[in-house]
Amino acid sequence: MDGWKRLICLTLALSASALSLYACNAGRDDDTTVSVQGNWSGTYASAESKGTIPVFGLVQQDGPAYLYDSTGVVYVLPTFTGSVKLKGPVTAFPAMGYTFADGSSSMPLTMSGTADDAELELDLDAASSQGRSGQAELAPLETYPGKPSVLASGWNGYYLSPTPAAIAVSADSAGDLTGSDGYGCMLQGRMRQLDPSSTLFAITLQSTGDSPACGGAFTGIAHESPYDSFNLFQGAQGIYYYLCVSNSTMAFVAVLKAQ
């Protein structure tokens, strides 16, 4: 699809700046082991703009980890291994169908910070002059009231972006997914629950088609929730799945509601 990408100003820290997820880690030794696997939420406040925007994190211990905001910008974070001290490279990707303000489709950053089992503190810095500096505060998102699982049904939803495009998949009880999206991509994948009580799922997804939006093979994390966090469904009650996946050239967040 020609012209499918649009410009977006990165709302998180993509200048010589920092994104901070504040935590109280006083007294922690460097060899202390912490577990931060789970889903996180908070707000991001830019020094250059008024108000805040929601920011979310999905972390699999010794696996993939992501940060994303309400505009669909995704940060692929380094692996969280249990160490209190964190550092490593980060890649930021714009929302599906968009580029950053400088025309790029990805942006490298560096991360440093500390981890705690109740809060996180991270600094993300980039050499680019694009974007805004600011701070974000995150805590564990919620306690799920039901029993998480892959619900065998049709799931309909949207890619998270300033102009959400539709996505629809069918899921079976084994976690197999098949579907398509508004860009003409055919989707096939699988979700596997990390443990019987976890709301997190490991996900693999293949996106094929003629559009540049069809990005090939993705891996990542899915999260089950009872909440329509971005009001894409007018706050309707139900079961929602938040899919956050990436490869070396693309990343996206999709929000789907089980029917």
Buried (B, 14 or more C-beta within 10 A) or exposed (E): BEEEBEEBBBBBBBBEBBBBBBBEBEEBEEEBEBEBBBBBBBBBBBEEEEEBBBBBBBBBBEBBBBBBBBBBBBBBBBBBEBBBBBEEEBBBBBBBBBBBBBEBEBBEBBBBBBBBEEBBBBBBBBEBEBBBBBBBBBEBBBEBEEEBBBBEBBBBBBBBBEEBBEBBBBBEEEBBBEBBBBBEBEBBBBBEBBEEEBBBBBBBBBBBBEBBBBBEEBBBBBBBBEBBBBEBBEEEEBBBBBBBBBBEEBBBBBBBBBE
